[in-house]
Amino acid sequence: MNLRVGFVLGVSGADTPAPEPDPPQSPNAIPLAWWSDDVLHLGGVEVDVPGLEVLAQAGADPSYAVVYGDSLGQVVQVEADGGSAAIGVSEPGEAVLGSARGRVAWIDRTGGTPDLVLWDADTRAAVASLDLTSSHAGADAVLVGFDGEAAYLRTSDGLTDVWLGAGDSTPVDSRSPYATVALGGRDLSPDARLLAEWTPGGSPLVVRPVSDPGRRRPMEVPGTRVLTARFVDDVRLVVVTTRTYLLGRDFDDGITQSGRFPVADLVTCDVTTGACATAQRRVQDVDPSADRSGIVLAEQ
């Protein structure tokens, strides 16, 4: 039975309130924070979070804090114990990117000018903010990559590297691995050496060195289609796959109903061997014609 963290406001008289119990522990099936069916899965707890659209992991372990953006434009930090607080705003669905350094980046477009925000999840404070209209990137830039210090923005004329600590920005060579990340069906390893590639809703999933496109290692992913994938570290991937299973159901009147039902699974893969294993089955039912499920994997 899965228990989830809830938030309840109680009002009492002069009685001394009882100490709050420790939150229930609910181990995560994968080494990455993820969200599905209004539930956010962390390393030790599950939290009810409706409306989540984008998710960033602030650290290299799912027990670290996470930051998400929701359908209302709120940016919210959730601690490892399930506690949460709103920390900013962004356009609904626009990228919120994390890093193993414990920092998160997003673009705040609510003011007169768009600001690129660098947030430290450990200190719960903004480290830096950059007005994009005054940078080389420009006001229409889109956040596509973040390594903990530099943010990578796609612009109308290419790609821009912004080191937030210095408040500066310069064009990046178009061969930069970050130039390919936002094209869909691709994810970059934290050390920027490996690129995972797949066709959303198709197969196969392959991993190749960024510097050598010809060396492609296929992953032995169970399931019929790959929906999305994320690097957990430099050698491990978490993959959302879909498969179709047959189900027969007997009713009291002796009638049996059967059918084909597509579901999404969580799978882990070792990029050094290509071997994959299912971590959790039937995470969510999916539309057989969709190229994605309702599962959001954390960016990091």
N, C-alpha and C positions, 0 to 999 in steps of 0.2 A: 504494500500500500504506500503510495507516494504522499508525503505531507509537504505542504507549502507554507512559506512565510506569509503571514497576513498582517495587516495593519489595523488596529482597533483602538479607538479613542474611548477611554472610560472616565466617568466622572463620579467621585465619591465625596462623602462628607468629611468628618474629621478623622476617619479611620486611616491608619498608616497603610499605604499601598504595599501589596506583597511584591517581593522582588520578581523581575521579569524572568521567565524561564529561558534557557538557552534555545536558540532556533533549532528546529528539527534538522538533522543531517540527511541529505539525499545525494549520494554519490553520483557524479556525472558519468555517463557512459563513454564519453570521449574527452580527450585532453584539450578542450576548447569550449568556451561559452557559446550557447546557442539558444534560439527562441523558436517556439512553435505553439500554435493554438493558445495564444495569450499567456504562455508560461515561459519565463526566462530561466534557463538551467545554468547554474554556476557550479563551482567545484564541490560545494558542500550543501547548498540549499537550492530550492526552487522558489521563484517569486512570480506572483501574478502581475503581468505587465500588459495591459491591453494597448493596441495601437502602435506597437513597436514597428519601425520600418528599416532602420539601419543600426548596426551594433558594432562597437569597437571594444577590444580587450586591452586593458591598460596593464600590460605585463605578459610574461611568457607562460603563465600558469592560470587555469580557470578559477583558482581561488583568489586571484587578484581582483581589483575593482574593474567594472565595465562601465562604458558610457554609451548611451543609445539616443537616437533621435526618433521622435514619434510623429504620428499623423497630425498633431497640433502644432508642430514646429518646436517643441520643447527639446532641449538637450539635458539628459538626466544621468547622474552618476549613481551607480548601485555598488555598495560595498560587498565584500565577500560574505558578510553575515546577512545580507538581504536588505539592509537599510538603504534609503535612497534620498536624493535631493536634486532639485532642478538647478542646473549650473549655467545655462545659456539658452540661446535660440538659434535655429537654422531653418532653412526652407525644408518642408517635409520631403523626405526621400533623398535629400542631398547628402553626400558622403560625410560620415564621421569616421575617422581613421585612427587606429591605435598603434602602439608599438611595444616592443619588449622592454623598452626603457621606462614604461609606466606613464607615458605622455600620450595625449590625444589631440587631434587637430580637426577643426571644422571651419566653415565660412558662415559668418553672421551677416545677413543681408537686410536686417530690419532697420538699420539706421540710414542716414543720408548717404553713406558710402559702405561698400562691403568690406568687412574686416576678417582677415584670416586669424583665427584664435589658436594659440598653443596653450593647452591645459595640462597641469601636473596633477594626476589623480592621487598621488601620495600626500601632497600638501594641500590638496583641494583648492588650488588657486591658479589663476591665469599667469603663465610665465611670460608671455609676450602676445602682442596683437599688432597686425600690420594692415594699414589701409591699402587695399589692392589698387585703388585708382592712382595712387602715387608710386606704385611699383612697376616694374617692367611687365608684370603679368597682365595688369588691366582689370577693370571691374567685372568683365564677363568670364574671367578665368574659372575653371572647375578643378576641384581637388581630386587627384587621381592616385597619389602615393604619399607616404609619410614614413620616415625612418627614425623618428624620435627627435631629430634636430632640423632636418630639411624637409619642407613640403614640396611636392611636385604638382604643378598645376598645368592643365592642358589649356592652351590659349588658341586664339584664332590663327596664329602664325606658327604653331608648334608647341613646344614644351618649355616650361620655366622651372628653375630650381630656386626655392626661396629658403634661405637660412634665417629662421625667425629670430634667433638670438642677435643677429647683426642687423635685422630689418632690411636686408638687401635682397635683390633678385637678379638672376642672370639667365639668359637662354641656355638650354641644354641641348647637346648633340642629339639629333633625332634617333640615333642608334641606342640611346639610353634605354635600359630594360623597362623603365617606368613608362616609356612611350607606348608600350603595348598592353599595359595592365588594364586600362579602361575600355578595351575593345570588346569585352565579353568573352567568356569561355577561357579566361587566362588568370593565373595567379602567380605572383613572384615570391620566391623563398625569402626569409628575413635577411639573408646575406647577399641577396640579389644575384646569386649565381645560377639558380635553376628556375625554369619557367614551366608551370603545368599548363597544358592546353587540352581543350575538349570542345565539342559542339554542344551547347546547352540543349538538353533533351535528346542527345544522341550518344554516340560512342565512336572510338574509344577515348580513354584518358591517357595521355602520354606526358612524360617529363623529359626535358632536354636542357643542356647547358645553355645559358644565354649567349655565350660566345661561340657556340657551335650548333646551329640549328639542325645539322644532319645527324647528330647523335640523339636519337629519340628512343626512350625506353617506355614501352607500353606497360600500364598498370593492369594487373589481373583483377579487375573490379567485378564482384558479383552483381547481378542485376542486369537489366536490359538497357537502361539509359542512365547517363550521368547528368544530373541536374546542376550541381555546382560543386566546387572543391576549394579548400583553403589549406595553406601550409600551416602546420602547428609549430614546426621548427625547421631547421635546414634539411632534415631527412624524413619527415613524416607529413602525411596529408590526411585530412578528414574530408570525406566525400559523401554527398547526398545522392543516392541512386534511387531509381524506381524500378519496380518489377510488378508482374501480374501473377496473382495466385488464384487457384480454383477453390471455391467454397461450396459445400453442399450442406443444406440445413433441413432437418426433419421436423415436420409439424405434427401436432397431436392427431390430425385427421389422416396421417399417413402420407401426405404429400411432401415431396422433397423439392426444394428450390435450390438451384445452383447457378453460378455465374462466375465471371472473371472480374476481379477487383484489383485495380492498381494501388500500390502503396509505396511510400518512400522509406528507405532505410538509411541508417548512419553507418559508414564504413571507414576504417582506418587503413592506410597504405604506407608501406616502407619504400621510399623511392630508390634505395640502394639495391633492393632485390626485385622490386615490382610486385611483391606479394601484398595482398589485401585480405582483410577479415571483417566480417559484419560485427559491429559493436552493439547495435540495437536495431531490432527488427520492428517493422510496422510502426514507425514513428508517427506517420500521418497518412491518411488516404489522400490520393492526388487525382486530378483530372487527367485522364489518359491523353488528352490532346494538348496539355500544358507543357511548356518547356521549363517550368520551375514548380517547386512545391511551396507550401506555406512555412518552410523552415528557413530561418535566417542564421547563418554562421557568423561568428564574430570576425571582424577584420583585425589583423595585428601585423 
